[in-house]
Amino acid sequence: MRADGYFNANDEPAIQLDLGAGAIEILVDTGCAGGLILPSSLASGLALHTEGLEKFYTATGQPFIALTYSLEIDWLGQRTKVPVAISPEVTEALLGGVC
């Protein structure tokens, strides 16, 4: 199995990922490992399970507190549970954003 990535129009590393409500472009944060940060606008319609509150950092290093959830996605051919932060303070989906 493999995941195909690409560089978007802004030369940022990205992948397409189906979160259950359709495929979206997600930026890959190569400096962090962890979960997924989504803008609030992308959260509706997802099968999210509430976990709590946690401190996160955007790609520019700005801290924010966000509700945390878990979400099951298809990743490299397997169903996988991933941590997800939802925040109105981010504008793009970011994979690996939990530093």
WOSUL-V967000 format. One record per pair of residues at least 6 apart in sequence whose C-alpha atoms are under 8 Angstrom apart, sorted by the first residue. I is the first residue (numbers start at 1). GAP is how many residues later the second one is. D is the distance in Angstrom with one decimal. If there is no record, write none. Layout:
I_GAP_D + I_GAP_D
This chain:
1_75_5.5 + 1_76_6.9 + 2_74_6.1 + 3_12_7.8 + 3_73_6.5 + 4_11_6.7 + 5_8_6.9 + 5_9_5.6 + 5_10_4.6 + 5_11_7.5 + 6_7_5.8 + 6_8_5.5 + 6_9_6.3 + 7_6_4.6 + 7_7_5.8 + 8_6_6.4 + 12_15_6.8 + 12_16_7.8 + 13_14_5.9 + 13_15_5.5 + 13_16_7.8 + 14_11_6.5 + 14_12_5.4 + 14_13_4.3 + 14_14_5.3 + 15_10_5.8 + 15_11_5.5 + 15_12_6.6 + 15_13_7.2 + 16_7_6.0 + 16_8_5.5 + 16_9_4.7 + 16_10_6.2 + 17_6_5.1 + 17_7_5.6 + 17_8_6.6 + 17_9_6.9 + 18_6_6.4 + 18_55_7.3 + 18_56_7.5 + 19_27_7.1 + 19_53_7.9 + 19_54_5.8 + 19_55_7.9 + 20_26_6.5 + 20_27_7.7 + 20_53_7.2 + 21_24_6.2 + 21_25_6.2 + 25_68_7.1 + 26_66_7.2 + 26_67_4.8 + 26_68_5.4 + 26_69_6.3 + 27_65_7.3 + 27_66_6.1 + 27_67_4.8 + 27_68_6.0 + 28_66_5.9 + 28_67_5.0 + 28_68_6.4 + 29_30_7.0 + 29_65_6.5 + 29_66_5.9 + 29_67_5.2 + 29_68_6.0 + 30_66_7.0 + 31_65_7.8 + 32_64_5.2 + 32_65_5.8 + 32_66_6.4 + 32_67_5.2 + 33_63_4.5 + 33_64_6.6 + 33_65_6.2 + 33_66_6.4 + 34_49_7.6 + 34_61_7.6 + 34_62_4.7 + 34_63_6.3 + 34_64_4.8 + 34_65_6.9 + 35_47_6.0 + 35_48_4.8 + 35_49_5.7 + 35_50_7.7 + 35_60_6.1 + 35_61_5.2 + 35_62_6.1 + 35_63_5.5 + 36_46_7.3 + 36_47_6.3 + 36_48_4.7 + 36_49_6.3 + 36_57_7.3 + 36_58_5.7 + 36_59_4.6 + 36_60_6.0 + 36_61_6.0 + 36_62_7.3 + 37_47_5.6 + 37_48_4.7 + 37_49_6.0 + 37_50_7.6 + 37_53_7.8 + 37_56_5.7 + 37_57_5.1 + 37_58_6.5 + 37_59_8.0 + 37_60_6.2 + 37_61_7.8 + 38_46_7.2 + 38_47_6.2 + 38_48_5.0 + 38_49_6.5 + 38_52_7.0 + 38_53_7.8 + 38_54_6.6 + 38_55_4.6 + 38_56_6.6 + 39_47_5.8 + 39_48_5.2 + 39_49_5.5 + 39_50_7.1 + 39_51_5.2 + 39_52_5.5 + 39_53_6.1 + 39_54_6.3 + 40_46_5.5 + 40_47_5.2 + 40_48_5.0 + 41_47_7.6 + 43_43_7.0 + 46_25_7.9 + 47_24_6.4 + 47_25_7.9 + 48_21_5.8 + 48_22_5.7 + 48_23_5.2 + 49_20_5.1 + 49_21_5.2 + 49_22_6.6 + 50_17_7.7 + 50_18_6.3 + 50_19_4.4 + 50_20_6.7 + 51_16_7.6 + 51_17_5.3 + 51_18_4.9 + 51_19_6.9 + 52_15_5.7 + 52_16_5.2 + 52_17_7.1 + 53_12_6.7 + 53_13_5.6 + 53_14_4.5 + 53_15_5.5 + 54_11_5.6 + 54_12_5.8 + 54_13_6.6 + 54_14_6.5 + 55_8_6.7 + 55_9_5.7 + 55_10_4.5 + 55_11_6.5 + 56_7_5.6 + 56_8_5.4 + 56_9_6.2 + 56_10_7.2 + 56_41_7.5 + 56_42_6.0 + 56_43_7.0 + 57_6_4.3 + 57_7_6.2 + 57_40_6.9 + 57_41_6.9 + 57_42_6.7 + 58_6_7.8 + 58_32_7.3 + 58_39_6.7 + 59_38_7.1 + 64_25_7.6 + 66_19_5.9 + 66_20_6.1 + 66_21_5.7 + 67_18_5.9 + 67_19_6.0 + 67_20_7.4 + 68_15_7.0 + 68_16_5.7 + 68_17_4.6 + 68_18_6.7 + 69_14_5.9 + 69_15_5.0 + 69_16_6.2 + 69_17_7.8 + 70_11_6.4 + 70_12_5.5 + 70_13_4.5 + 70_14_5.5 + 71_10_5.5 + 71_11_5.5 + 71_12_6.6 + 71_13_6.8 + 72_7_6.4 + 72_8_5.3 + 72_9_4.3 + 72_10_6.3 + 73_6_5.6 + 73_7_5.4 + 73_8_6.5 + 73_9_7.4 + 74_6_6.2
